[in-house]
Amino acid sequence: MTTVYKEVGELVYYFNIRKYPRSQRQGGYSGPYLVIQVLSPVTVALQRGAKAKLFTVHVDKSREVLAYGTEVLAENRLRS
């Protein structure tokens, strides 16, 4: 098992098999979501936008956004 540490302000995709039960194209991930708070080493609080509701997920249900300019995206999400 690999140890995964998420940081506040990091952008992640959230895995939700119920939302995309048979979608091979998207793989069941939605987002990106912003990590608002690290509650424990294995749980984080995510938020889609500034006015969206927070929800808690296990870090195994999220993956890092690997894209250019993620800092700009994170700043825009906090402002909106």
MDTraj code that builds the backbone (N, CA, C; nanometers):
import mdtraj as md
import numpy as np

residues = "MET THR THR VAL TYR LYS GLU VAL GLY GLU LEU VAL TYR TYR PHE ASN ILE ARG LYS TYR PRO ARG SER GLN ARG GLN GLY GLY TYR SER GLY PRO TYR LEU VAL ILE GLN VAL LEU SER PRO VAL THR VAL ALA LEU GLN ARG GLY ALA LYS ALA LYS LEU PHE THR VAL HIS VAL ASP LYS SER ARG GLU VAL LEU ALA TYR GLY THR GLU VAL LEU ALA GLU ASN ARG LEU ARG SER".split()
xyz = np.array([
    [0.0839, -0.1181, 0.0000],
    [0.0000, 0.0000, 0.0000],
    [0.0879, 0.1238, 0.0000],
    [0.0582, 0.2165, -0.0896],
    [0.1345, 0.3396, -0.0954],
    [0.0653, 0.4466, -0.0124],
    [0.1444, 0.5292, 0.0512],
    [0.0903, 0.6364, 0.1327],
    [0.0627, 0.7567, 0.0446],
    [-0.0574, 0.8095, 0.0509],
    [-0.0977, 0.9234, -0.0300],
    [-0.1290, 1.0387, 0.0636],
    [-0.0606, 1.1504, 0.0430],
    [-0.0870, 1.2692, 0.1232],
    [-0.1446, 1.3763, 0.0332],
    [-0.2601, 1.4267, 0.0666],
    [-0.3221, 1.5366, -0.0064],
    [-0.2958, 1.6655, 0.0693],
    [-0.2861, 1.7755, -0.0046],
    [-0.2610, 1.9053, 0.0562],
    [-0.3784, 1.9983, 0.0290],
    [-0.3999, 2.0933, 0.1178],
    [-0.5047, 2.1936, 0.1001],
    [-0.4700, 2.2759, -0.0236],
    [-0.5699, 2.2972, -0.1103],
    [-0.5485, 2.3733, -0.2322],
    [-0.5186, 2.2873, -0.3539],
    [-0.4998, 2.1587, -0.3344],
    [-0.4714, 2.0673, -0.4445],
    [-0.6003, 2.0347, -0.5196],
    [-0.5910, 2.0227, -0.6511],
    [-0.7056, 1.9853, -0.7328],
    [-0.7044, 1.8348, -0.7546],
    [-0.8199, 1.7728, -0.7362],
    [-0.8312, 1.6277, -0.7512],
    [-0.9581, 1.5927, -0.8285],
    [-0.9582, 1.4747, -0.8878],
    [-1.0787, 1.4162, -0.9451],
    [-1.1359, 1.3208, -0.8415],
    [-1.2685, 1.3100, -0.8383],
    [-1.3372, 1.2246, -0.7420],
    [-1.3986, 1.1052, -0.8142],
    [-1.3747, 0.9846, -0.7635],
    [-1.4273, 0.8625, -0.8221],
    [-1.5630, 0.8308, -0.7625],
    [-1.6648, 0.8221, -0.8499],
    [-1.8001, 0.7915, -0.8056],
    [-1.8598, 0.6918, -0.9040],
    [-1.8564, 0.5647, -0.8715],
    [-1.9038, 0.4608, -0.9616],
    [-2.0546, 0.4691, -0.9809],
    [-2.1277, 0.5257, -0.8841],
    [-2.2732, 0.5382, -0.8991],
    [-2.3110, 0.6411, -1.0048],
    [-2.2288, 0.7424, -1.0196],
    [-2.2581, 0.8459, -1.1174],
    [-2.2310, 0.7969, -1.2600],
    [-2.1271, 0.7187, -1.2789],
    [-2.0904, 0.6670, -1.4095],
    [-2.0777, 0.5148, -1.4013],
    [-2.1873, 0.4420, -1.3906],
    [-2.1778, 0.2977, -1.3663],
    [-2.1134, 0.2177, -1.4799],
    [-2.1337, 0.2583, -1.6048],
    [-2.0810, 0.1802, -1.7163],
    [-1.9944, 0.2618, -1.8112],
    [-1.9558, 0.3792, -1.7724],
    [-1.8818, 0.4672, -1.8606],
    [-1.7339, 0.4301, -1.8639],
    [-1.6891, 0.3791, -1.9758],
    [-1.5479, 0.3462, -1.9918],
    [-1.4685, 0.4705, -2.0309],
    [-1.5357, 0.5644, -2.0942],
    [-1.4678, 0.6823, -2.1440],
    [-1.4162, 0.7711, -2.0307],
    [-1.4983, 0.7962, -1.9319],
    [-1.4574, 0.8835, -1.8224],
    [-1.3994, 0.8076, -1.7050],
    [-1.4221, 0.6796, -1.6985],
    [-1.3638, 0.5997, -1.5921],
    [-1.4250, 0.6211, -1.4552],
    [-1.5385, 0.6903, -1.4449],
    [-1.6043, 0.7093, -1.3167],
    [-1.5552, 0.8285, -1.2375],
    [-1.4643, 0.9078, -1.2926],
    [-1.4114, 1.0243, -1.2214],
    [-1.4841, 1.1504, -1.2648],
    [-1.5106, 1.2394, -1.1690],
    [-1.5698, 1.3684, -1.1990],
    [-1.4866, 1.4764, -1.1315],
    [-1.5050, 1.5978, -1.1745],
    [-1.4294, 1.7054, -1.1135],
    [-1.3746, 1.7996, -1.2188],
    [-1.2778, 1.8781, -1.1825],
    [-1.1934, 1.8734, -1.0645],
    [-1.2582, 1.9368, -0.9408],
    [-1.2146, 1.8893, -0.8258],
    [-1.2570, 1.9406, -0.6967],
    [-1.1354, 1.9964, -0.6250],
    [-1.1591, 2.0904, -0.5377],
    [-1.0534, 2.1526, -0.4599],
    [-1.0503, 2.0916, -0.3201],
    [-0.9315, 2.0538, -0.2727],
    [-0.9164, 2.0024, -0.1359],
    [-0.9221, 2.1224, -0.0421],
    [-1.0259, 2.1279, 0.0386],
    [-1.0473, 2.2395, 0.1306],
    [-0.9826, 2.2144, 0.2658],
    [-0.9889, 2.0887, 0.3117],
    [-0.9379, 2.0564, 0.4451],
    [-0.8920, 1.9110, 0.4470],
    [-0.7803, 1.8847, 0.5141],
    [-0.7338, 1.7486, 0.5372],
    [-0.7800, 1.7101, 0.6767],
    [-0.8772, 1.6189, 0.6840],
    [-0.9364, 1.5819, 0.8123],
    [-0.8546, 1.4778, 0.8869],
    [-0.7931, 1.3870, 0.8138],
    [-0.7049, 1.2857, 0.8701],
    [-0.6115, 1.2416, 0.7570],
    [-0.5161, 1.1542, 0.7834],
    [-0.4285, 1.1097, 0.6744],
    [-0.5015, 1.0365, 0.5613],
    [-0.6234, 0.9909, 0.5865],
    [-0.6943, 0.9156, 0.4826],
    [-0.8261, 0.9792, 0.4388],
    [-0.8676, 1.0921, 0.4961],
    [-0.9902, 1.1589, 0.4542],
    [-0.9651, 1.3068, 0.4295],
    [-1.0333, 1.3586, 0.3276],
    [-1.0221, 1.5002, 0.2934],
    [-1.1608, 1.5561, 0.2655],
    [-1.1760, 1.6873, 0.2817],
    [-1.2998, 1.7568, 0.2482],
    [-1.2800, 1.8230, 0.1132],
    [-1.3725, 1.7958, 0.0191],
    [-1.3646, 1.8499, -0.1156],
    [-1.4782, 1.9472, -0.1402],
    [-1.4562, 2.0380, -0.2358],
    [-1.5588, 2.1339, -0.2743],
    [-1.5436, 2.1627, -0.4229],
    [-1.6554, 2.1655, -0.4956],
    [-1.6534, 2.1877, -0.6402],
    [-1.6319, 2.3351, -0.6732],
    [-1.6971, 2.4244, -0.6022],
    [-1.6853, 2.5682, -0.6251],
    [-1.7021, 2.6425, -0.4942],
    [-1.6973, 2.7745, -0.5018],
    [-1.7031, 2.8550, -0.3799],
    [-1.8371, 2.8429, -0.3078],
    [-1.9466, 2.8236, -0.3838],
    [-2.0785, 2.8157, -0.3219],
    [-2.1273, 2.6722, -0.3060],
    [-2.0493, 2.5760, -0.3477],
    [-2.0902, 2.4353, -0.3396],
    [-2.0720, 2.3816, -0.1981],
    [-2.1447, 2.2749, -0.1700],
    [-2.1395, 2.2115, -0.0381],
    [-2.0131, 2.1265, -0.0252],
    [-1.9529, 2.1272, 0.0931],
    [-1.8371, 2.0421, 0.1208],
    [-1.8818, 1.8973, 0.1368],
    [-1.7961, 1.8036, 0.0948],
    [-1.8220, 1.6632, 0.1245],
    [-1.6911, 1.5932, 0.1532],
    [-1.6988, 1.4908, 0.2355],
    [-1.5817, 1.4189, 0.2837],
    [-1.5640, 1.2901, 0.2046],
    [-1.4394, 1.2636, 0.1637],
    [-1.4095, 1.1420, 0.0877],
    [-1.2800, 1.0793, 0.1386],
    [-1.2653, 0.9514, 0.1100],
    [-1.1417, 0.8800, 0.1380],
    [-1.0431, 0.9114, 0.0268],
    [-0.9150, 0.9203, 0.0597],
    [-0.8159, 0.9574, -0.0413],
    [-0.8048, 0.8536, -0.1526],
    [-0.8440, 0.7299, -0.1268],
    [-0.8420, 0.6287, -0.2323],
    [-0.9463, 0.6567, -0.3402],
    [-1.0461, 0.7387, -0.3099],
    [-1.1504, 0.7732, -0.4064],
    [-1.1167, 0.8998, -0.4844],
    [-0.9951, 0.9487, -0.4735],
    [-0.9557, 1.0686, -0.5464],
    [-0.8211, 1.0459, -0.6141],
    [-0.8011, 1.1228, -0.7216],
    [-0.6715, 1.1197, -0.7869],
    [-0.6338, 1.2613, -0.8259],
    [-0.5047, 1.2850, -0.8339],
    [-0.4504, 1.4167, -0.8593],
    [-0.4795, 1.4621, -1.0025],
    [-0.5053, 1.5911, -1.0190],
    [-0.5207, 1.6488, -1.1518],
    [-0.3818, 1.6762, -1.2061],
    [-0.3489, 1.6139, -1.3166],
    [-0.2181, 1.6329, -1.3778],
    [-0.2355, 1.7191, -1.5019],
    [-0.2399, 1.8516, -1.4807],
    [-0.2603, 1.9434, -1.5917],
    [-0.1757, 2.0679, -1.5698],
    [-0.1470, 2.1344, -1.6786],
    [-0.0704, 2.2583, -1.6718],
    [-0.1579, 2.3691, -1.6152],
    [-0.1058, 2.4472, -1.5257],
    [-0.1765, 2.5630, -1.4732],
    [-0.2766, 2.5317, -1.3637],
    [-0.2525, 2.4300, -1.2830],
    [-0.3477, 2.3959, -1.1782],
    [-0.3550, 2.5039, -1.0710],
    [-0.2481, 2.5818, -1.0528],
    [-0.2510, 2.6883, -0.9538],
    [-0.3528, 2.7945, -0.9947],
    [-0.3597, 2.8254, -1.1235],
    [-0.4552, 2.9242, -1.1732],
    [-0.5974, 2.8739, -1.1535],
    [-0.6225, 2.7456, -1.1803],
    [-0.7546, 2.6890, -1.1609],
    [-0.7959, 2.6965, -1.0146],
    [-0.7056, 2.6654, -0.9243],
    [-0.7353, 2.6680, -0.7821],
    [-0.7680, 2.8106, -0.7356],
    [-0.6929, 2.9090, -0.7839],
    [-0.7201, 3.0469, -0.7465],
    [-0.8560, 3.0930, -0.7985],
    [-0.8903, 3.0537, -0.9196],
    [-1.0200, 3.0920, -0.9766],
    [-1.1349, 3.0285, -0.9001],
    [-1.1201, 2.9074, -0.8529],
    [-1.2255, 2.8397, -0.7777],
    [-1.2487, 2.9088, -0.6442],
    [-1.1411, 2.9573, -0.5812],
    [-1.1567, 3.0239, -0.4530],
    [-1.2236, 3.1603, -0.4694],
    [-1.2012, 3.2272, -0.5818],
    [-1.2580, 3.3604, -0.6039],
    [-1.4045, 3.3557, -0.6417],
    [-1.4461, 3.2506, -0.7143],
    [-1.5842, 3.2495, -0.7657],
    [-1.6865, 3.2199, -0.6613],
])
top = md.Topology()
chain = top.add_chain()
for i, resn in enumerate(residues, 1):
    res = top.add_residue(resn, chain, resSeq=i)
    for name in ("N", "CA", "C"):
        top.add_atom(name, md.element.get_by_symbol(name[0]), res)
traj = md.Trajectory(xyz[None], top)
